[in-house]
Amino acid sequence: MATAQDGRIVGVEPHPVDPEPSPLIGNVVDAHRHRSRIKQPYVRAGWLSAGPGPDSRRGSDSYVPVSWSKALDLLAGELSRVKESYGNRAIFGGSYGWGSAGRFHHAQSQVHRFLNSIGGYTRSVNNYSNAASEVTLPRILGPAGGHQVFGGRACRGRRSPPTPT
């Protein structure tokens, strides 16, 4: 439960029936307006001037603040450009790193729902760490239990997995 004063959160208390409230709730007051919080969208200056594509400034370029309206227009334009040029398969909706306290506000679910509403996308499977181990460990340690599936076909015993192309 939040307490506000003059439009600012000044206090938070856990829900009265929560048997084990997290001590992290105390961070809410300071995090809401912390100096490290990004207050508006920013876009890379080189992208604004030259558009998408390779750019030697990438990684060292400055970022320029833009309005929310401008940011939404840029995002909509890029999604349309990629969809029209390459199809929905070229839109990757695989982020899994955003935290959330609830399923409705679960960021990954919201991204997937949105991208499905424009015709679909390419999604990630598993997560980067587990997926990497699933590919590398059988090649280092051998197949688990003598059986492993590589490239959609079962391999038994000492058969090597196909070489990635």
Secondary structure, DSSP 8 states (H G I E B T S, - for coil): -EEEETTEEEEE---TT-SS--GGGGHHHHHHT-TTS--S-EEEHHHHHH-SS--TTTTT--EEE--HHHHHHHHHHHHHHHHHHH-GGG-B--------SSSTT-HHHHHHHHHHHTT--B---S-HHHHHHHHHHHHHH--GGGEEEETTEEEETT-------
